[in-house]
Amino acid sequence: MARNPYELRMECLTMAENRLQNRFSEAQRRYEYLSDMGIEQDPEDYPVFPTDEEIDALADKLVAKMSGE
């Protein structure tokens, strides 16, 4: 079944959000693992949760890639 542009955009937003959240979770786990292992971590290096703007930018990039721009 073909999807309309709104459904495709929503799918790209969901995909972008999931990708960025996964990257955040991996960075957070790595930071906490190193900290638990006794390796001193700089609090400034703690990962920042993805913002709406970052999600929108990645979704726009995905849409552009899908449309061949």
PDB file of N, CA, C and O in Angstrom:
ATOM      1  N   MET A   1       0.842  -1.178   0.000  1.00  0.00           N
ATOM      2  CA  MET A   1       0.000   0.000   0.000  1.00  0.00           C
ATOM      3  C   MET A   1       0.890   1.245   0.000  1.00  0.00           C
ATOM      4  O   MET A   1       1.826   1.354   0.792  1.00  0.00           O
ATOM      5  N   ALA A   2       0.591   2.153  -0.874  1.00  0.00           N
ATOM      6  CA  ALA A   2       1.361   3.398  -0.983  1.00  0.00           C
ATOM      7  C   ALA A   2       1.022   4.334   0.167  1.00  0.00           C
ATOM      8  O   ALA A   2      -0.120   4.408   0.620  1.00  0.00           O
ATOM      9  N   ARG A   3       2.037   5.041   0.623  1.00  0.00           N
ATOM     10  CA  ARG A   3       1.835   5.997   1.711  1.00  0.00           C
ATOM     11  C   ARG A   3       1.804   7.400   1.135  1.00  0.00           C
ATOM     12  O   ARG A   3       2.420   7.689   0.109  1.00  0.00           O
ATOM     13  N   ASN A   4       1.070   8.266   1.822  1.00  0.00           N
ATOM     14  CA  ASN A   4       1.041   9.657   1.377  1.00  0.00           C
ATOM     15  C   ASN A   4       2.236  10.404   1.982  1.00  0.00           C
ATOM     16  O   ASN A   4       2.887   9.884   2.888  1.00  0.00           O
ATOM     17  N   PRO A   5       2.531  11.603   1.502  1.00  0.00           N
ATOM     18  CA  PRO A   5       3.707  12.355   1.984  1.00  0.00           C
ATOM     19  C   PRO A   5       3.705  12.612   3.495  1.00  0.00           C
ATOM     20  O   PRO A   5       4.766  12.664   4.116  1.00  0.00           O
ATOM     21  N   TYR A   6       2.532  12.771   4.079  1.00  0.00           N
ATOM     22  CA  TYR A   6       2.462  13.024   5.523  1.00  0.00           C
ATOM     23  C   TYR A   6       2.893  11.792   6.314  1.00  0.00           C
ATOM     24  O   TYR A   6       3.575  11.906   7.333  1.00  0.00           O
ATOM     25  N   GLU A   7       2.493  10.622   5.841  1.00  0.00           N
ATOM     26  CA  GLU A   7       2.883   9.390   6.508  1.00  0.00           C
ATOM     27  C   GLU A   7       4.387   9.157   6.367  1.00  0.00           C
ATOM     28  O   GLU A   7       5.043   8.717   7.312  1.00  0.00           O
ATOM     29  N   LEU A   8       4.922   9.450   5.199  1.00  0.00           N
ATOM     30  CA  LEU A   8       6.359   9.305   4.991  1.00  0.00           C
ATOM     31  C   LEU A   8       7.148  10.268   5.878  1.00  0.00           C
ATOM     32  O   LEU A   8       8.178   9.898   6.441  1.00  0.00           O
ATOM     33  N   ARG A   9       6.664  11.496   5.998  1.00  0.00           N
ATOM     34  CA  ARG A   9       7.326  12.489   6.859  1.00  0.00           C
ATOM     35  C   ARG A   9       7.296  12.026   8.316  1.00  0.00           C
ATOM     36  O   ARG A   9       8.291  12.150   9.031  1.00  0.00           O
ATOM     37  N   MET A  10       6.157  11.494   8.751  1.00  0.00           N
ATOM     38  CA  MET A  10       6.037  11.012  10.124  1.00  0.00           C
ATOM     39  C   MET A  10       6.975   9.826  10.355  1.00  0.00           C
ATOM     40  O   MET A  10       7.579   9.709  11.421  1.00  0.00           O
ATOM     41  N   GLU A  11       7.094   8.961   9.372  1.00  0.00           N
ATOM     42  CA  GLU A  11       8.005   7.833   9.471  1.00  0.00           C
ATOM     43  C   GLU A  11       9.456   8.310   9.585  1.00  0.00           C
ATOM     44  O   GLU A  11      10.236   7.755  10.360  1.00  0.00           O
ATOM     45  N   CYS A  12       9.811   9.325   8.820  1.00  0.00           N
ATOM     46  CA  CYS A  12      11.168   9.885   8.891  1.00  0.00           C
ATOM     47  C   CYS A  12      11.419  10.547  10.240  1.00  0.00           C
ATOM     48  O   CYS A  12      12.516  10.432  10.787  1.00  0.00           O
ATOM     49  N   LEU A  13      10.428  11.233  10.780  1.00  0.00           N
ATOM     50  CA  LEU A  13      10.580  11.841  12.108  1.00  0.00           C
ATOM     51  C   LEU A  13      10.777  10.767  13.175  1.00  0.00           C
ATOM     52  O   LEU A  13      11.626  10.910  14.055  1.00  0.00           O
ATOM     53  N   THR A  14      10.008   9.713  13.098  1.00  0.00           N
ATOM     54  CA  THR A  14      10.132   8.617  14.056  1.00  0.00           C
ATOM     55  C   THR A  14      11.494   7.950  13.938  1.00  0.00           C
ATOM     56  O   THR A  14      12.136   7.646  14.944  1.00  0.00           O
ATOM     57  N   MET A  15      11.930   7.723  12.701  1.00  0.00           N
ATOM     58  CA  MET A  15      13.229   7.102  12.464  1.00  0.00           C
ATOM     59  C   MET A  15      14.351   7.991  13.002  1.00  0.00           C
ATOM     60  O   MET A  15      15.281   7.498  13.640  1.00  0.00           O
ATOM     61  N   ALA A  16      14.268   9.285  12.749  1.00  0.00           N
ATOM     62  CA  ALA A  16      15.293  10.224  13.221  1.00  0.00           C
ATOM     63  C   ALA A  16      15.332  10.250  14.746  1.00  0.00           C
ATOM     64  O   ALA A  16      16.409  10.229  15.342  1.00  0.00           O
ATOM     65  N   GLU A  17      14.163  10.295  15.373  1.00  0.00           N
ATOM     66  CA  GLU A  17      14.107  10.319  16.836  1.00  0.00           C
ATOM     67  C   GLU A  17      14.718   9.043  17.417  1.00  0.00           C
ATOM     68  O   GLU A  17      15.487   9.100  18.377  1.00  0.00           O
ATOM     69  N   ASN A  18      14.377   7.902  16.838  1.00  0.00           N
ATOM     70  CA  ASN A  18      14.910   6.635  17.331  1.00  0.00           C
ATOM     71  C   ASN A  18      16.423   6.567  17.166  1.00  0.00           C
ATOM     72  O   ASN A  18      17.124   6.114  18.071  1.00  0.00           O
ATOM     73  N   ARG A  19      16.928   7.005  16.035  1.00  0.00           N
ATOM     74  CA  ARG A  19      18.375   6.991  15.808  1.00  0.00           C
ATOM     75  C   ARG A  19      19.107   7.847  16.837  1.00  0.00           C
ATOM     76  O   ARG A  19      20.096   7.417  17.430  1.00  0.00           O
ATOM     77  N   LEU A  20      18.607   9.062  17.038  1.00  0.00           N
ATOM     78  CA  LEU A  20      19.281   9.970  17.972  1.00  0.00           C
ATOM     79  C   LEU A  20      19.166   9.486  19.414  1.00  0.00           C
ATOM     80  O   LEU A  20      20.107   9.634  20.193  1.00  0.00           O
ATOM     81  N   GLN A  21      18.022   8.909  19.775  1.00  0.00           N
ATOM     82  CA  GLN A  21      17.878   8.373  21.125  1.00  0.00           C
ATOM     83  C   GLN A  21      18.798   7.178  21.339  1.00  0.00           C
ATOM     84  O   GLN A  21      19.355   7.007  22.423  1.00  0.00           O
ATOM     85  N   ASN A  22      18.960   6.349  20.306  1.00  0.00           N
ATOM     86  CA  ASN A  22      19.882   5.212  20.418  1.00  0.00           C
ATOM     87  C   ASN A  22      21.321   5.689  20.571  1.00  0.00           C
ATOM     88  O   ASN A  22      22.080   5.132  21.364  1.00  0.00           O
ATOM     89  N   ARG A  23      21.699   6.712  19.820  1.00  0.00           N
ATOM     90  CA  ARG A  23      23.050   7.264  19.948  1.00  0.00           C
ATOM     91  C   ARG A  23      23.273   7.819  21.355  1.00  0.00           C
ATOM     92  O   ARG A  23      24.333   7.625  21.951  1.00  0.00           O
ATOM     93  N   PHE A  24      22.261   8.510  21.875  1.00  0.00           N
ATOM     94  CA  PHE A  24      22.346   9.059  23.229  1.00  0.00           C
ATOM     95  C   PHE A  24      22.503   7.933  24.249  1.00  0.00           C
ATOM     96  O   PHE A  24      23.351   8.006  25.138  1.00  0.00           O
ATOM     97  N   SER A  25      21.684   6.897  24.115  1.00  0.00           N
ATOM     98  CA  SER A  25      21.730   5.780  25.068  1.00  0.00           C
ATOM     99  C   SER A  25      23.080   5.083  25.040  1.00  0.00           C
ATOM    100  O   SER A  25      23.616   4.731  26.091  1.00  0.00           O
ATOM    101  N   GLU A  26      23.634   4.879  23.854  1.00  0.00           N
ATOM    102  CA  GLU A  26      24.960   4.262  23.743  1.00  0.00           C
ATOM    103  C   GLU A  26      26.025   5.124  24.406  1.00  0.00           C
ATOM    104  O   GLU A  26      26.866   4.612  25.145  1.00  0.00           O
ATOM    105  N   ALA A  27      25.995   6.417  24.150  1.00  0.00           N
ATOM    106  CA  ALA A  27      26.978   7.323  24.751  1.00  0.00           C
ATOM    107  C   ALA A  27      26.813   7.370  26.260  1.00  0.00           C
ATOM    108  O   ALA A  27      27.803   7.434  26.989  1.00  0.00           O
ATOM    109  N   GLN A  28      25.577   7.339  26.737  1.00  0.00           N
ATOM    110  CA  GLN A  28      25.307   7.356  28.173  1.00  0.00           C
ATOM    111  C   GLN A  28      25.820   6.074  28.832  1.00  0.00           C
ATOM    112  O   GLN A  28      26.454   6.126  29.886  1.00  0.00           O
ATOM    113  N   ARG A  29      25.547   4.927  28.210  1.00  0.00           N
ATOM    114  CA  ARG A  29      26.027   3.656  28.758  1.00  0.00           C
ATOM    115  C   ARG A  29      27.554   3.609  28.777  1.00  0.00           C
ATOM    116  O   ARG A  29      28.154   3.113  29.731  1.00  0.00           O
ATOM    117  N   ARG A  30      28.179   4.130  27.716  1.00  0.00           N
ATOM    118  CA  ARG A  30      29.642   4.139  27.659  1.00  0.00           C
ATOM    119  C   ARG A  30      30.208   5.013  28.776  1.00  0.00           C
ATOM    120  O   ARG A  30      31.155   4.618  29.456  1.00  0.00           O
ATOM    121  N   TYR A  31      29.638   6.185  28.963  1.00  0.00           N
ATOM    122  CA  TYR A  31      30.085   7.103  30.008  1.00  0.00           C
ATOM    123  C   TYR A  31      29.967   6.437  31.377  1.00  0.00           C
ATOM    124  O   TYR A  31      30.902   6.468  32.176  1.00  0.00           O
ATOM    125  N   GLU A  32      28.810   5.836  31.636  1.00  0.00           N
ATOM    126  CA  GLU A  32      28.580   5.216  32.938  1.00  0.00           C
ATOM    127  C   GLU A  32      29.461   3.984  33.141  1.00  0.00           C
ATOM    128  O   GLU A  32      29.923   3.728  34.253  1.00  0.00           O
ATOM    129  N   TYR A  33      29.695   3.221  32.068  1.00  0.00           N
ATOM    130  CA  TYR A  33      30.571   2.051  32.165  1.00  0.00           C
ATOM    131  C   TYR A  33      31.990   2.477  32.526  1.00  0.00           C
ATOM    132  O   TYR A  33      32.597   1.907  33.432  1.00  0.00           O
ATOM    133  N   LEU A  34      32.515   3.464  31.828  1.00  0.00           N
ATOM    134  CA  LEU A  34      33.862   3.934  32.116  1.00  0.00           C
ATOM    135  C   LEU A  34      33.949   4.493  33.524  1.00  0.00           C
ATOM    136  O   LEU A  34      34.952   4.307  34.213  1.00  0.00           O
ATOM    137  N   SER A  35      32.910   5.170  33.947  1.00  0.00           N
ATOM    138  CA  SER A  35      32.875   5.717  35.297  1.00  0.00           C
ATOM    139  C   SER A  35      32.869   4.585  36.329  1.00  0.00           C
ATOM    140  O   SER A  35      33.568   4.657  37.340  1.00  0.00           O
ATOM    141  N   ASP A  36      32.077   3.541  36.069  1.00  0.00           N
ATOM    142  CA  ASP A  36      32.021   2.385  36.979  1.00  0.00           C
ATOM    143  C   ASP A  36      33.349   1.634  37.021  1.00  0.00           C
ATOM    144  O   ASP A  36      33.690   1.031  38.039  1.00  0.00           O
ATOM    145  N   MET A  37      34.091   1.668  35.929  1.00  0.00           N
ATOM    146  CA  MET A  37      35.386   0.991  35.871  1.00  0.00           C
ATOM    147  C   MET A  37      36.484   1.800  36.560  1.00  0.00           C
ATOM    148  O   MET A  37      37.629   1.355  36.632  1.00  0.00           O
ATOM    149  N   GLY A  38      36.146   2.970  37.060  1.00  0.00           N
ATOM    150  CA  GLY A  38      37.108   3.787  37.788  1.00  0.00           C
ATOM    151  C   GLY A  38      37.854   4.779  36.919  1.00  0.00           C
ATOM    152  O   GLY A  38      38.767   5.457  37.389  1.00  0.00           O
ATOM    153  N   ILE A  39      37.472   4.869  35.656  1.00  0.00           N
ATOM    154  CA  ILE A  39      38.102   5.833  34.763  1.00  0.00           C
ATOM    155  C   ILE A  39      37.385   7.157  34.948  1.00  0.00           C
ATOM    156  O   ILE A  39      36.181   7.264  34.714  1.00  0.00           O
ATOM    157  N   GLU A  40      38.125   8.148  35.364  1.00  0.00           N
ATOM    158  CA  GLU A  40      37.509   9.438  35.659  1.00  0.00           C
ATOM    159  C   GLU A  40      36.941  10.074  34.387  1.00  0.00           C
ATOM    160  O   GLU A  40      37.617  10.157  33.362  1.00  0.00           O
ATOM    161  N   GLN A  41      35.713  10.510  34.473  1.00  0.00           N
ATOM    162  CA  GLN A  41      35.018  11.114  33.342  1.00  0.00           C
ATOM    163  C   GLN A  41      34.768  12.589  33.628  1.00  0.00           C
ATOM    164  O   GLN A  41      34.448  12.973  34.753  1.00  0.00           O
ATOM    165  N   ASP A  42      34.915  13.391  32.610  1.00  0.00           N
ATOM    166  CA  ASP A  42      34.627  14.814  32.725  1.00  0.00           C
ATOM    167  C   ASP A  42      33.110  15.003  32.631  1.00  0.00           C
ATOM    168  O   ASP A  42      32.505  14.577  31.648  1.00  0.00           O
ATOM    169  N   PRO A  43      32.489  15.625  33.621  1.00  0.00           N
ATOM    170  CA  PRO A  43      31.042  15.835  33.563  1.00  0.00           C
ATOM    171  C   PRO A  43      30.582  16.610  32.322  1.00  0.00           C
ATOM    172  O   PRO A  43      29.430  16.494  31.904  1.00  0.00           O
ATOM    173  N   GLU A  44      31.488  17.397  31.740  1.00  0.00           N
ATOM    174  CA  GLU A  44      31.152  18.138  30.526  1.00  0.00           C
ATOM    175  C   GLU A  44      30.969  17.204  29.332  1.00  0.00           C
ATOM    176  O   GLU A  44      30.332  17.577  28.346  1.00  0.00           O
ATOM    177  N   ASP A  45      31.527  15.982  29.414  1.00  0.00           N
ATOM    178  CA  ASP A  45      31.439  15.013  28.327  1.00  0.00           C
ATOM    179  C   ASP A  45      30.184  14.151  28.398  1.00  0.00           C
ATOM    180  O   ASP A  45      29.942  13.335  27.509  1.00  0.00           O
ATOM    181  N   TYR A  46      29.375  14.329  29.459  1.00  0.00           N
ATOM    182  CA  TYR A  46      28.156  13.532  29.574  1.00  0.00           C
ATOM    183  C   TYR A  46      27.245  13.860  28.391  1.00  0.00           C
ATOM    184  O   TYR A  46      27.044  15.034  28.078  1.00  0.00           O
ATOM    185  N   PRO A  47      26.693  12.844  27.733  1.00  0.00           N
ATOM    186  CA  PRO A  47      25.884  13.090  26.532  1.00  0.00           C
ATOM    187  C   PRO A  47      24.646  13.933  26.810  1.00  0.00           C
ATOM    188  O   PRO A  47      24.073  13.897  27.899  1.00  0.00           O
ATOM    189  N   VAL A  48      24.255  14.685  25.802  1.00  0.00           N
ATOM    190  CA  VAL A  48      23.084  15.554  25.895  1.00  0.00           C
ATOM    191  C   VAL A  48      21.952  14.904  25.110  1.00  0.00           C
ATOM    192  O   VAL A  48      22.141  14.455  23.980  1.00  0.00           O
ATOM    193  N   PHE A  49      20.775  14.859  25.722  1.00  0.00           N
ATOM    194  CA  PHE A  49      19.617  14.264  25.060  1.00  0.00           C
ATOM    195  C   PHE A  49      19.299  15.063  23.794  1.00  0.00           C
ATOM    196  O   PHE A  49      19.377  16.291  23.809  1.00  0.00           O
ATOM    197  N   PRO A  50      18.944  14.386  22.701  1.00  0.00           N
ATOM    198  CA  PRO A  50      18.690  15.091  21.436  1.00  0.00           C
ATOM    199  C   PRO A  50      17.536  16.092  21.545  1.00  0.00           C
ATOM    200  O   PRO A  50      16.512  15.823  22.173  1.00  0.00           O
ATOM    201  N   THR A  51      17.730  17.232  20.925  1.00  0.00           N
ATOM    202  CA  THR A  51      16.709  18.275  20.941  1.00  0.00           C
ATOM    203  C   THR A  51      15.739  18.073  19.778  1.00  0.00           C
ATOM    204  O   THR A  51      16.007  17.307  18.852  1.00  0.00           O
ATOM    205  N   ASP A  52      14.613  18.773  19.843  1.00  0.00           N
ATOM    206  CA  ASP A  52      13.643  18.727  18.747  1.00  0.00           C
ATOM    207  C   ASP A  52      14.264  19.222  17.452  1.00  0.00           C
ATOM    208  O   ASP A  52      13.966  18.702  16.377  1.00  0.00           O
ATOM    209  N   GLU A  53      15.120  20.220  17.551  1.00  0.00           N
ATOM    210  CA  GLU A  53      15.770  20.781  16.367  1.00  0.00           C
ATOM    211  C   GLU A  53      16.695  19.751  15.712  1.00  0.00           C
ATOM    212  O   GLU A  53      16.748  19.651  14.486  1.00  0.00           O
ATOM    213  N   GLU A  54      17.418  18.992  16.530  1.00  0.00           N
ATOM    214  CA  GLU A  54      18.293  17.957  15.987  1.00  0.00           C
ATOM    215  C   GLU A  54      17.488  16.857  15.302  1.00  0.00           C
ATOM    216  O   GLU A  54      17.876  16.352  14.248  1.00  0.00           O
ATOM    217  N   ILE A  55      16.370  16.496  15.910  1.00  0.00           N
ATOM    218  CA  ILE A  55      15.493  15.476  15.324  1.00  0.00           C
ATOM    219  C   ILE A  55      14.931  15.972  13.997  1.00  0.00           C
ATOM    220  O   ILE A  55      14.932  15.239  13.007  1.00  0.00           O
ATOM    221  N   ASP A  56      14.451  17.213  13.973  1.00  0.00           N
ATOM    222  CA  ASP A  56      13.912  17.785  12.727  1.00  0.00           C
ATOM    223  C   ASP A  56      14.972  17.856  11.641  1.00  0.00           C
ATOM    224  O   ASP A  56      14.692  17.573  10.476  1.00  0.00           O
ATOM    225  N   ALA A  57      16.192  18.234  12.016  1.00  0.00           N
ATOM    226  CA  ALA A  57      17.269  18.341  11.028  1.00  0.00           C
ATOM    227  C   ALA A  57      17.597  16.981  10.432  1.00  0.00           C
ATOM    228  O   ALA A  57      17.794  16.866   9.222  1.00  0.00           O
ATOM    229  N   LEU A  58      17.658  15.956  11.264  1.00  0.00           N
ATOM    230  CA  LEU A  58      17.943  14.621  10.752  1.00  0.00           C
ATOM    231  C   LEU A  58      16.783  14.113   9.899  1.00  0.00           C
ATOM    232  O   LEU A  58      17.003  13.471   8.872  1.00  0.00           O
ATOM    233  N   ALA A  59      15.539  14.398  10.322  1.00  0.00           N
ATOM    234  CA  ALA A  59      14.374  13.990   9.529  1.00  0.00           C
ATOM    235  C   ALA A  59      14.396  14.680   8.166  1.00  0.00           C
ATOM    236  O   ALA A  59      14.117  14.047   7.148  1.00  0.00           O
ATOM    237  N   ASP A  60      14.725  15.964   8.141  1.00  0.00           N
ATOM    238  CA  ASP A  60      14.827  16.687   6.861  1.00  0.00           C
ATOM    239  C   ASP A  60      15.890  16.061   5.967  1.00  0.00           C
ATOM    240  O   ASP A  60      15.704  15.936   4.757  1.00  0.00           O
ATOM    241  N   LYS A  61      16.995  15.673   6.573  1.00  0.00           N
ATOM    242  CA  LYS A  61      18.073  15.032   5.814  1.00  0.00           C
ATOM    243  C   LYS A  61      17.599  13.701   5.231  1.00  0.00           C
ATOM    244  O   LYS A  61      17.904  13.377   4.083  1.00  0.00           O
ATOM    245  N   LEU A  62      16.856  12.933   6.025  1.00  0.00           N
ATOM    246  CA  LEU A  62      16.337  11.651   5.548  1.00  0.00           C
ATOM    247  C   LEU A  62      15.332  11.851   4.416  1.00  0.00           C
ATOM    248  O   LEU A  62      15.352  11.123   3.423  1.00  0.00           O
ATOM    249  N   VAL A  63      14.448  12.846   4.571  1.00  0.00           N
ATOM    250  CA  VAL A  63      13.460  13.139   3.519  1.00  0.00           C
ATOM    251  C   VAL A  63      14.164  13.544   2.237  1.00  0.00           C
ATOM    252  O   VAL A  63      13.805  13.089   1.151  1.00  0.00           O
ATOM    253  N   ALA A  64      15.176  14.406   2.369  1.00  0.00           N
ATOM    254  CA  ALA A  64      15.917  14.851   1.186  1.00  0.00           C
ATOM    255  C   ALA A  64      16.609  13.676   0.501  1.00  0.00           C
ATOM    256  O   ALA A  64      16.640  13.591  -0.727  1.00  0.00           O
ATOM    257  N   LYS A  65      17.157  12.784   1.297  1.00  0.00           N
ATOM    258  CA  LYS A  65      17.831  11.611   0.738  1.00  0.00           C
ATOM    259  C   LYS A  65      16.829  10.703   0.013  1.00  0.00           C
ATOM    260  O   LYS A  65      17.136  10.145  -1.041  1.00  0.00           O
ATOM    261  N   MET A  66      15.635  10.563   0.586  1.00  0.00           N
ATOM    262  CA  MET A  66      14.605   9.728  -0.027  1.00  0.00           C
ATOM    263  C   MET A  66      14.078  10.332  -1.332  1.00  0.00           C
ATOM    264  O   MET A  66      13.727   9.606  -2.262  1.00  0.00           O
ATOM    265  N   SER A  67      14.027  11.657  -1.392  1.00  0.00           N
ATOM    266  CA  SER A  67      13.484  12.310  -2.574  1.00  0.00           C
ATOM    267  C   SER A  67      14.565  12.563  -3.628  1.00  0.00           C
ATOM    268  O   SER A  67      14.272  13.073  -4.709  1.00  0.00           O
ATOM    269  N   GLY A  68      15.806  12.210  -3.315  1.00  0.00           N
ATOM    270  CA  GLY A  68      16.891  12.326  -4.285  1.00  0.00           C
ATOM    271  C   GLY A  68      17.473  13.703  -4.410  1.00  0.00           C
ATOM    272  O   GLY A  68      18.077  14.020  -5.435  1.00  0.00           O
ATOM    273  N   GLU A  69      17.315  14.535  -3.406  1.00  0.00           N
ATOM    274  CA  GLU A  69      17.849  15.906  -3.449  1.00  0.00           C
ATOM    275  C   GLU A  69      19.285  15.929  -3.008  1.00  0.00           C
ATOM    276  O   GLU A  69      19.904  16.993  -2.978  1.00  0.00           O
TER     277      GLU A  69
END
